[in-house]
Amino acid sequence: MKLLSVTLNKLKLNQNVFLTGGAGVGKTTLTREIIESFVSDAKKVAKLASTGMAATLIGGQTLHSFFDLGIASDIQDLENNAKLQAKKKIKKLINSIDLIVIDEISMVSSFLFEMIHLRLIQSKFQGVFLVVGDFLQLPPVVRGATEVMFAFESEAWGKFAFETIELTHIYKTDDKRFIELLHNVRYGYIDENIHNHLNQYIKPLPENLGEFTYLFGKNNSASAHNKKQLEYIDEDLFIKEVQIIKHSKNVYDGEIQRYMIDARIEKELELKIGVPILFTRNSWNYFNGERGIVVNKDASYIYIQKSDANIIKLETIGISKIMWREKTVDGKKEMQEENLFTLYQYPIKLAFGITIHKSQGMSIEDLIIDTNEIFAPSQFYVALSRSSNPSRLNLISPRCQWHDLAFVNQKAVAFVRGKHA
């Protein structure tokens, strides 16, 4: 509560804030509370992230969509695509916003951050800026052999004069030894003790892999594992197709397909009675990454038994693509969020296998990590930090040394250490 009031006070004094900390420290929860506080004061909040999946987790939209950047990856691209100058309606929109929130800032490149800064200048943005994330987690996606350039490397970063608020208390687990391990792996530090500690998680795999969630680095590995494990369940397959509601005539099917892929919403969710699932959202009676088993279904609902033996009657939830539109309210024109279309699907995934990327924000109890699919900096830390019960954590023996696996981008380490020295 104290951190909430401290952060709100800074933002309300027009101080831009960088909210950071390792995995599982409650950044998402605090961000939601900040957004709710602004909204309850009738303030306008833009909730943004670089990917569709991260954006849907905070109920917002992508940076490219909000700032009208098209497919540009830098300012030169904007110019080439005739999008350098912001449209009048985009300027009006940005100027009307009181708080801009960017989640998962580690995945925002310096080039994207420069484009955002350009749009804010063009729009004479008067509001305040909250960026959230951990630069020692997933980095920006780069094509080919291009060097990773983080948001903090852009000239624009310094111009925002961010006040840093760092969260440190891990809520996922109270295993102090494991928390210390996570801290060291986050910084890519592996000594003999840590090496031995990691080795303790290399155990004989259970015969029934269906009891665990297998964490992969690659999509096709996760899909193949899910398909194979699903075949072992001797029940009829049933498919839940996504339900699409268009709220505007100007929505194209291609746009919906792209959004579904980007936001990782299953077009056809394959299920069987007896199949284990993971919840992919937080609610009052389940959390993101919690495990359950499908025990029954009817025309509208599926019934899921959680590990505490409670059975949940689960209905589909709607995830909407939003746009800001000018509307007349009480005779005055103002910007308001409007749904373009809504996709209704069960907020679950098969629990057999999932990628590290798609496990974003999850707390998973029974975990197997395929260490041989780790290929990006900080990926091993992100995978390890999904574990909410270290006694149920299994690591596949890597084909390399632990210190080669726990590699971290040194620019990110230098920045984080510099911020919190």
GIMO-V327081 format. One record per run of one state. SS is the DSSP state (2 for helix, 1 for strand, 0 for the rest). FROM is the first residue (numbers start at 0). TO is the last residue. Records with the same first field share a line. If there is no record, write none. Layout:
SS=FROM-TO, FROM-TO
//
This chain:
0=0-0, 12-15, 20-25, 40-43, 49-50, 57-59, 66-73, 80-86, 96-97, 103-103, 107-107, 122-126, 132-148, 153-153, 159-161, 166-174, 186-190, 199-207, 211-211, 216-217, 231-236, 241-241, 246-251, 262-266, 271-274, 279-281, 283-284, 286-289, 297-300, 306-309, 314-315, 329-330, 345-346, 350-351, 355-362, 364-365, 369-369, 373-377, 384-385, 387-388, 395-400, 405-408, 419-420
2=1-11, 26-39, 51-56, 62-65, 74-79, 87-95, 104-106, 109-121, 150-152, 154-158, 175-185, 191-198, 208-210, 218-230, 252-261, 370-372, 378-383, 389-391, 401-404, 409-418
1=16-19, 44-48, 60-61, 98-102, 108-108, 127-131, 149-149, 162-165, 212-215, 237-240, 242-245, 267-270, 275-278, 282-282, 285-285, 290-296, 301-305, 310-313, 316-328, 331-344, 347-349, 352-354, 363-363, 366-368, 386-386, 392-394
//
